[in-house]
């Protein structure tokens, strides 16, 4: 089972480390990462494998949102199926 994590906010040192650290803490494998810095805005998309996650997905979503709030970022985490459905016409 996979999920998509998106992160947007002002660029700062350690954003990737904080998000991937949260993933590691919950046994979530990062499959792929793409990131860009547009002037001073950081944007990242991560594809992660949540099959080994040790907490319910809803709790992971809340933790990622809280991590974003603590760091001035907007972090969204959603199941791959929902992401795909949202982007299918």
C-alpha positions in Angstrom: 0.0 0.0 0.0 1.4 3.4 -1.0 0.7 7.0 -0.1 1.7 10.4 -1.5 3.1 13.1 0.8 3.3 16.7 -0.4 5.1 19.4 1.4 5.1 23.2 0.6 6.5 26.1 2.5 9.3 28.5 2.9 12.7 26.9 2.2 14.7 26.0 5.3 17.5 23.5 6.2 16.2 20.0 7.2 12.7 19.8 5.7 13.4 16.6 3.9 15.2 15.2 7.0 12.2 16.0 9.2 9.6 14.5 6.9 11.7 11.4 6.1 12.5 11.0 9.8 8.8 10.9 10.7 8.4 8.2 8.0 11.4 6.2 9.4 10.0 6.5 13.0 6.8 4.7 11.7 8.5 2.1 9.5 7.4 3.8 6.3 9.7 3.3 3.3 10.4 6.3 1.1 10.2 5.0 -2.5 10.7 8.2 -4.5 11.2 11.9 -3.8 11.1 14.9 -6.0 11.7 18.4 -4.7 12.1 21.9 -6.1 12.9 25.3 -4.7 11.1 28.0 -6.5 12.8 31.3 -5.4 12.3 30.8 -1.6 9.4 28.3 -1.7 10.2 24.6 -1.1 7.9 22.0 -2.8 8.3 18.3 -2.4 6.3 15.2 -3.4 7.2 11.8 -1.8 5.8 8.4 -2.8 6.0 6.1 0.3 5.2 2.5 1.1 2.9 2.5 4.2 2.4 -1.3 4.3 4.8 -1.5 7.3 3.4 1.5 9.1 3.0 1.0 12.9 0.2 3.5 13.4 -3.2 3.9 11.8 -3.1 6.0 8.6 -5.4 8.7 10.1 -2.9 9.2 12.9 0.0 9.5 10.4 -2.0 12.1 8.5 -2.4 14.0 11.8 1.3 13.7 12.7 2.3 15.0 9.3 -0.1 17.9 9.6 1.3 18.7 13.1 4.9 18.5 11.8 3.9 21.0 9.1 2.3 23.3 11.6 5.4 23.2 13.8 7.7 24.1 10.9 5.6 26.6 8.9 4.8 24.0 6.2 1.7 22.6 4.6 2.0 18.8 4.6 -0.6 16.6 3.1 -0.6 12.8 3.2 -3.1 10.7 1.2 -3.5 7.2 0.0 -2.3 6.7 -3.5 -5.8 5.5 -4.7 -7.3 8.8 -3.5 -4.6 10.8 -5.1 -5.1 8.9 -8.4 -8.9 9.4 -8.2 -8.5 13.1 -7.6 -6.4 13.4 -10.8 -8.4 11.3 -13.1 -10.8 12.9 -15.5 
